[in-house]
Amino acid sequence: MFAILKLGGSILCDKNVPYSINWENLQNIGIEIKEALEYYRKEEINLKLIIVHGGGSFGHPVAKKYLKNGKFVDMGKGYWEIQKAMRKFNNIVIDELQNFEIPVVSIQPSSFITFDKDLNLRFDTNAIEKMLEKDLIPVIHGDIVIDERENNFKIFSGDHALPHLSKKLNPDLSLHASDVDGVWDTKFKVIEKIDSSNINKVLESLKPSNKEDVTGGMHLKVMECYNLGVKTIIFNGSKKRNIYNALLKNVKGTSIN
């Protein structure tokens, strides 16, 4: 059993309060991942897992300071400041999950991921795959990375990571844990399924997040997964038991096919 679980920054912290952590949610996530691992162990099934988390209230406010008219500036200092904020956030997540004896290890995207001149991701997954073989759980996070266009940098979002990892590694489950029950329509009802019949209408209705988000919000989540042909479920990771149920293939939300 192989799953990739993306934890939205919105469920790990309050994006409107810089450097905040939602400790209750983070602890519940740790408990439920631990319980899912134990469930599969009792069933004599090895759960391979990759965890992805977003920038939350750590990466986004710092990145926004250095983003002027759509381009990053003063990156001799800014590149490190964004890295540092994300390392701090990632360390907190890793430490808390390790408290539940979950064998998580950190992956820093800016050390091996770039965008090429056509904005395609260069994404080497060899180290991640070797970690999985050793029964470790890689935790990859949003970060600032090199954009190979002249004098450019770009945010590598957790919403980039999930579909690209899924496309390359072909997990049994590709899961987006957000702070809402799924993708809403214009009447704030959850759209149960997104496919070729409604994708254009859905993308038109999605508005940019009103939070401190520099990556594209729900629009990016849906567009990246759909364009890469990755089957994904977007669900509410703030609700108790939803992380556990999602890892057991039993959670309600929006499926993208």
N, C-alpha and C positions, 0 to 999 in steps of 0.2 A: 504494500500500500504506500503510495507516494502522493504527498499533498504539498502545495505551495499556498501559504496563508499570508495575505497582506493585511497588516494592522494599520488602519488609517490614523494619521496624527490626531484627528478629531476625537478618537475614542481614548487616546493615550494622554491627552492634555486639552486645555482650553486654548484654542488658537488666538483668542483675543487677549490672553494674559501671557506675556513673554516668559519663557522658561518655567511654565507650570506643568505639573504632572497630575493626572487623575489616578491617584494611588489605588483607589478602590477598583477601578476598571483594570489597571495593570495587574493587581493581585488576583482578581477574578480570572483574568486571561491565563495567568500562570497556573492557577488551580485547575482550570478546565483543559489546558494543554497536557498537564501532568496526568489528569484522569483519562484523557483520550489515549495517551501513550500506554497507560496501564491497561485500558480496555483491550487494545490490540495485542498487548503482550499476553494477556490471559487467553486470547483467542489464537495464540501462537502465530501472530502476524506481526511483522516488523514494519512499524510506521516510519517511513522516511519523510522528513519534513524540512522545508525551507521556510523561514519567516522573513517577511519584508515589512519595514515600517517607514512611514512618511516623515516629513520634517517637523510637523506639529508646530508648537509654539517656540521651537528652538531654531530650526533652519530658516523658516519663512521670514520672520522679522529681520534677521540679519541679512539675508539675501536681498530683501527689499531696500535696505539702506544703500546697497551698491548697484542697484538697477536704475538706470536713468534712460528714459526714452527707448526702452526695449533692449538696451545694451548694458553689460556690466562695466563698471568703471573702477579705477583705483584698486585693481585686483592684486597688486603686489602685497597689499594688506588684506583685501577683501576675501581672496581665495582661502587664506588661512583662517580668517574669522568665521567664514561659513563652515569650513571643515571642523574647526574647533567646536562650534555650536552643535554640529551633528555628532561629533565624537562624544560630547558630553551626554547628549540624549541617548545615543546608542549604548553607552556604558551603563546608564541608569536602567534601560530595558534589559540588557544582558545580566546585570547584577541581580535584578529582581527575579528573572526567570531562573537563574542559577540557584536562588534561594529555595526554589521548588525542585532542585536536583534535575533540572532539564539541561541536557548537554549542549547549550547554545554557545556559539563562537561568532565573533564579529567579522564582517566583511566590509571593507571601505571601498566604495565604488570609484572614487577619484584616483585610486592607485592603478586601476586597470581598465577603466571604461572611458571611451571618447565618443563624440559624434563626428562623423566624417563630413566632407564638404557638401554632401547632399542631405545632411542631417539624418543619415542612417546610423544606428548604434553599432559601435565596435565593442563587442561584449564577449570576453573569453570566460567560459564557465568551467574550465578545467579544475581549478582549485576547489570550486563549489562541489563538483562531482566527486572529487577525491575525499572531501570532508564527509559527504553522504556515505561513501563506501566505508568510512571509519565510524559510522553511527553517530556522527556529530550533526548538530542542527545549525546550519549557517544562518546568520541574521544579517541581511543586507538592508541598507538604509538609503534614503534620499541623500543627495550630495551635490556639490558643484563639480563639474567635470570640464575637460578641455573640449572646445568646439573647434574643429580643424579649419573652419573659415577664418580669415585673417582677423587677428586680435579679438577673438570671440571666446566666450565661455557660455555654458548652458547648465541649467538645473537638470540633473538626472533624478527624476521623481520615482517614488515607490510605485507609482502608476505606470511608469515605463518598465520597471523591473518585473512585475508580475506577468504581464503578457509575453515579454521577451523570454523570460525563463521558461514559461509554460510552452511556448512555441518550440524551443530548443530541446527541453528535457521531457516533455510529454507526461505530465503528472496525471494521476487518476482524478485529482481534485485541484481546481484553481479557484481560490476563495478571496473575495474582497470584503473585509470587515469594515464597515463604515459606521456613521452615527445615525443613519436612517434605515428604515426597513427595506429599502431597495431604491430603484429609480422611480421618481414620481412623474406622473403625467401633469398636465396643466391644472387639474382639479385636485392635486395632491393625493392621488391614489397610486398605489404601487403598481407599476407595470410588471406583470408576472414574467413576460418573455419578450426579449428583443431579438429580432432576426431581420432578414432582408425585407420583410413585409412592412416593417415600421421603423427601421433604423433612421431614415432621413427625418421623419417627423419627430422622433425622440431627440435627435441631436439639435434640431431647430428649437425645441422647447427648453433645452437645458441652458440655464443662465450661469454666468461666472459666479463663483462663491463670493459671499459678502464678508468672508473671514480673511485673515492675513494669509492668503494662499497665492503663491506666485507660480503654481504649476498647472492650473487648468481645471481643478475640481472634478466634479462628476462627469463633465463633458469629456475630459481626457481619459477617465477610467473606461467609459463606454466606447469611445472612438478607438483607443489603442487595442482593446480586446477584440472588438468587432473586426477592425481592419486586419489584424493578424490571424483571424479565424480561430481564436482561443475560446473554448467553452468555459464560462466563468459564472459564478454566482455572487451577486452583490447583496449583502445582508447586514443586519444591525448587530454589530459586535459589542454594543453597549448593554444589550439585554443579557441577563444571566442565563447561562446554559447554551447560548447560541454558538459560542466558539466550539464548545464540546460537541454539540449537535451537528455543526457544520463539518467537523472532522470525521463524524460518523455518517456523513451523507444524508443528513436529516434536518435541514434548516430551510425556512421560508425566506424568500427574497426575490430578486430579479435575476433570471438566467439569461445570459447572452450566448447566442448560438450562431 
